[in-house]
Amino acid sequence: MQQQQTDQDLIAEVLMGNTSAYSELVKRHQRFVFTLAIRFAKNREDAEEIAQDCFVKAYKALGTFKQTSKFSTWLYTITYTTAMSFLRKKRIDTQSIHGNENELELEGHKSDLSDNLAERKSTNKYLDEAISTLSNDDIAIVTLFYKGEQSLEEIAAALNMPANTVKVRLHRARARLKERLEFLLKDEVKELLWN
């Protein structure tokens, strides 16, 4: 049985001219890069463009990767800066709530879903809505910590801020998320009771 190559092994191959090794790196990290990008962009098309730009930038800069941190941390730094540049260029109001896309998807497939899956989608909708009210830095911190399973130190390196700042911001972001979710779910309970 063949062992899976590490990111470092793949990077070494890419630097020696094996471009197919970069395809494997993209496969490994594309889902999370897209998840982070969509948190900022709020729509699929922009997130896809951001993710594609990230991988192109990472490929071009791969020779500068010092490997003092994990490749994923370095890549998420590129994702964050690319997303921020993209949003500045488009002048998108990143604080607006975009729940319509998820609502349409849920309504369109509701009859085909089991109750459990529908409940998870509904919960995700509220969680996504609550996360979208955070600042861009806090969105990045929450996403990297919970979805990317990055340590506070890795997040600090990715966002170029002290680990203690990341820890405080994560704590505050959780508190804001809790408040927002309580507010959103309170409204949902009212809706259920009066309908």
C-alpha positions in Angstrom: 0.0 0.0 0.0 1.4 3.4 -1.0 1.6 6.2 1.5 0.0 9.5 0.6 2.5 12.2 -0.2 2.8 15.1 2.2 2.2 18.6 1.1 5.9 19.2 1.4 6.6 16.2 -1.0 4.2 17.6 -3.5 5.7 21.1 -3.3 9.1 19.7 -3.9 7.8 17.9 -7.0 6.1 21.1 -8.3 9.3 23.0 -7.8 11.1 20.3 -9.9 8.6 20.9 -12.7 5.9 18.3 -12.0 2.8 20.4 -12.5 0.4 17.5 -11.9 1.6 17.5 -8.3 0.1 20.9 -7.9 -3.2 19.5 -9.0 -3.1 17.2 -6.0 -2.4 20.2 -3.7 -5.4 22.0 -5.2 -7.6 19.0 -4.7 -6.6 18.7 -1.0 -7.2 22.4 -0.2 -9.8 23.6 -2.7 -12.9 22.9 -0.5 -11.6 24.9 2.4 -10.2 27.8 0.3 -13.7 28.0 -1.3 -15.4 27.9 2.1 -13.3 30.8 3.3 -13.8 32.7 0.0 -17.5 32.4 0.1 -17.6 33.6 3.7 -16.2 36.9 2.4 -17.7 37.1 -1.1 -21.2 36.0 -0.1 -21.9 34.5 -3.6 -20.7 31.5 -5.4 -19.4 33.2 -8.6 -17.2 35.7 -6.7 -16.0 32.9 -4.3 -15.0 30.8 -7.3 -13.1 33.6 -8.8 -11.3 34.3 -5.5 -10.4 30.7 -5.0 -9.1 30.4 -8.5 -7.0 33.6 -8.1 -5.6 32.1 -4.8 -4.4 28.9 -6.4 -2.8 30.8 -9.3 -1.0 33.2 -6.9 0.1 30.3 -4.7 1.4 28.5 -7.8 3.4 31.5 -8.9 4.8 32.1 -5.4 5.4 28.5 -4.4 9.2 29.1 -4.7 9.0 31.7 -1.9 7.2 29.3 0.5 9.7 28.8 3.3 7.9 25.8 4.8 8.3 27.2 8.4 4.5 26.8 8.7 2.1 24.4 7.1 1.3 24.9 3.5 -2.4 25.3 4.4 -1.6 28.2 6.7 0.4 29.9 3.9 -2.4 29.2 1.4 -5.1 30.6 3.7 -3.0 33.8 4.2 -3.1 34.1 0.4 -6.8 33.4 0.4 -7.5 36.1 3.0 -5.5 38.8 1.3 -6.9 37.9 -2.2 -10.4 38.0 -0.8 -9.8 41.4 0.8 -8.3 42.8 -2.4 -11.2 41.4 -4.5 -13.8 43.0 -2.2 -12.1 46.3 -2.2 -12.0 46.3 -6.0 -15.7 45.4 -6.3 -16.6 47.7 -3.4 -19.0 45.1 -2.0 -20.7 45.8 1.3 -19.3 42.7 3.1 -21.6 43.3 6.1 -24.8 42.7 4.3 -26.8 39.5 4.9 -27.2 37.3 1.9 -29.4 34.5 3.1 -31.6 34.4 0.0 -29.4 32.0 -1.9 -29.6 29.4 0.9 -33.3 29.9 1.4 -34.1 29.3 -2.2 -32.0 26.2 -2.2 -33.7 24.9 0.9 -37.2 25.7 -0.4 -36.4 24.0 -3.8 -35.4 20.7 -2.2 -37.4 20.6 1.0 -39.7 17.9 -0.1 -36.8 15.7 -1.1 -34.9 16.0 2.1 -35.2 14.0 5.3 -36.2 16.1 8.3 -32.7 15.7 9.8 -31.1 17.1 6.6 -33.6 19.9 6.4 -32.9 20.8 10.0 -29.2 20.9 9.4 -29.6 23.1 6.4 -31.8 25.5 8.4 -29.2 25.6 11.2 -26.5 26.2 8.7 -28.5 29.0 7.1 -28.8 30.8 10.5 -25.1 30.1 11.3 -24.0 31.5 7.9 -26.3 34.5 8.4 -24.8 35.2 11.9 -21.2 34.7 10.7 -21.9 37.2 7.8 -22.5 39.9 10.4 -19.0 39.7 11.8 -16.0 41.8 10.6 -13.8 40.2 7.8 -11.1 39.4 10.3 -13.5 37.7 12.7 -15.0 35.8 9.8 -11.6 34.6 8.9 -10.7 33.7 12.5 -14.0 31.7 13.1 -13.7 29.9 9.7 -10.1 29.0 10.1 -10.6 27.8 13.7 -13.8 25.8 13.3 -13.8 24.7 9.6 -10.0 24.7 9.0 -9.2 23.3 12.4 -6.2 25.7 12.6 -4.6 26.4 15.9 -4.5 30.0 17.3 -0.8 30.2 16.3 -1.5 29.1 12.8 -4.4 31.6 12.4 -2.1 34.3 13.8 0.5 33.5 11.2 -2.1 33.4 8.4 -3.6 36.7 9.4 -0.4 38.4 10.5 -1.6 39.2 14.0 -0.5 38.2 17.5 -1.9 34.9 18.8 -3.3 36.6 21.9 -5.2 39.0 19.6 -6.6 36.0 17.7 -7.7 34.4 21.0 -9.4 37.6 22.2 -11.1 38.1 18.8 -12.3 34.5 18.6 -13.8 34.8 22.1 -15.6 38.1 21.2 -16.7 36.7 17.8 -18.2 33.6 19.6 -20.1 36.0 22.0 -21.4 38.0 19.0 -22.4 34.8 17.2 -24.3 33.6 20.3 -26.2 36.8 20.6 -27.0 36.9 16.9 -28.1 33.3 16.8 -30.3 33.8 19.9 -31.9 36.7 18.1 -32.4 34.9 14.9 -33.7 31.7 16.5 -36.0 33.7 18.8 -37.7 35.1 15.6 -37.9 31.6 14.2 -39.6 30.3 17.3 -42.1 33.2 17.2 -42.8 32.4 13.5 -43.5 28.8 14.4 -45.8 29.7 17.2 -47.9 32.1 15.3 -48.2 30.1 12.0 
